[in-house]
Amino acid sequence: MSDTPDSVVRTYVQTHRTAFLDALAEWLRVPSVSADPDHDADVRRSADWLAAELKETGFPVAEIWDTPGAPAVFAEWPSDDPAAPTVLVYGHHDVQPAAREDGWHTDPFEPVVKDGRLYARGAADDKGQVFLHTLGVRAHLAATGRTTPAVHLKLLVEGEEESGSPHFRALTERHAERLAADVVIVSDTGMWSEDTPTVCTGMRGLADCEIELYGPDQDIHSGSFGGAVPNPATVAARLVAALHDEDERVTVPGFYDGVAELTETERALIAELPFDEDEWLRTASSHATLGEAGYSTLERVWARPTAEVNGIGGGYQGPGGKTIIPSSAMVKLSFRLVAGQDPDRIERSVREWAEARIPAGIRHRVTFGAATRPCLTPLDHPALQSVVRSMGRAFGRKVRFTREGGSGPAADLQDVLGAPVLFLGISVPSDGWHAPNEKIEIELLLKGVETTAHLWGDLGSVPGIAPRRTLR
């Protein structure tokens, strides 16, 4: 094999793979479950471990950033080129709860390598995908002969993602100057499959609410009062029934205002993916697809806004009958949002829509939770093309495009820092995020290492990523 930068990267990664996997296994043994107060000390220990490892990697700055909840880790490695762009990598070091009795074949916090896979809680979500950046930057230096990265490299690894990132927005706002970047790379995502490397270009936003409805001051007899006073359970049912039209479009006025419509190119790229709808239905534990008319299943879950009924209740729920008009009822709704939609505007529209349908005599309260904004990277963005080229070099295959139907804290980084958000992940659906026997495919993990090794040099040389940020 010729001594090309690609071969140097691959050789370096293979030479150091054992030490890399051993170190990752050590980190995975720390049960950093942010949702369980009994593991608060473990989450702290996880942050301390990562900060020390990043310093060992070569980052001159690696700090613990405290929050009212779990700590985050910040690291920084400036390039010796002052004109280099600044890149911020995001990930998280906390994990979901896990116990052997949940269905794990082995202890979830004692990593096991079997058949080319590393099994442990956090292997894919998200410690493995964070840790690949340590070997990646060292391989980058080895292949280029540099002593510093070709970009000003920063990492922010939070400790509360699995608990809803309750303090993340405030953390980014408080440290906005130090987090300033030209590009944000989110390493908390995945790709289509082992054989189809993909780059995610967008993630939907989220708004959710609870509508509480109150009628009589207590449950009352339906024979004595039925048909003569408003019934909150009936109102709840009517609200739910009115949420969509016959084409499964959301009926809230103004809901689709500003929605970034799919281009023909984007629809063609989605259609290229080897999508098996029957297999997808099995994964969804559903027996049929249903959604907005005129769009494919993938288009619906990736690029179209939705409204879902998460819960509805009110009145008697026990066995047999109870002839009452209930005193209260409730509806829980969630709205997945796409680029061009504003969560604040959606909240106002939903409130107005609900209040217009609630009759006199029904007291009500509409409560919204914290919203998440959508984010979308244009296909022609030079930084996105850099990620695609780097992944193509590592995988030796054509790289395709996906989006994420869910939501995450990436939009907070986009909002606060004013920088484009890109996604780089090598996890695959079979990795079992949040499930028993979570794993990471070791060869894919190492391909991710190679991707980042190529990426920093590529981003550092791409015209159009003009540095807008300065280091402190």
Secondary structure as UniProt FT lines:
FT   HELIX           5..15
FT   HELIX           17..28
FT   TURN            34..35
FT   HELIX           37..39
FT   HELIX           40..57
FT   STRAND          61..65
FT   STRAND          72..77
FT   TURN            82..83
FT   STRAND          86..92
FT   HELIX           100..102
FT   TURN            108..109
FT   STRAND          112..114
FT   TURN            115..116
FT   STRAND          117..119
FT   TURN            121..126
FT   HELIX           127..144
FT   STRAND          152..158
FT   HELIX           161..163
FT   TURN            166..167
FT   HELIX           168..174
FT   HELIX           176..179
FT   STRAND          183..186
FT   TURN            194..195
FT   STRAND          198..203
FT   STRAND          205..214
FT   STRAND          220..221
FT   HELIX           222..225
FT   TURN            226..228
FT   HELIX           232..241
FT   TURN            246..247
FT   TURN            253..258
FT   HELIX           264..272
FT   HELIX           277..284
FT   TURN            293..294
FT   HELIX           297..303
FT   STRAND          306..314
FT   STRAND          324..325
FT   STRAND          328..337
FT   TURN            339..340
FT   HELIX           343..357
FT   TURN            360..361
FT   STRAND          363..368
FT   STRAND          375..376
FT   TURN            379..380
FT   HELIX           382..395
FT   STRAND          400..404
FT   HELIX           410..417
FT   STRAND          421..423
FT   HELIX           429..431
FT   TURN            433..434
FT   TURN            436..437
FT   STRAND          439..441
FT   HELIX           442..461
FT   TURN            463..464
//
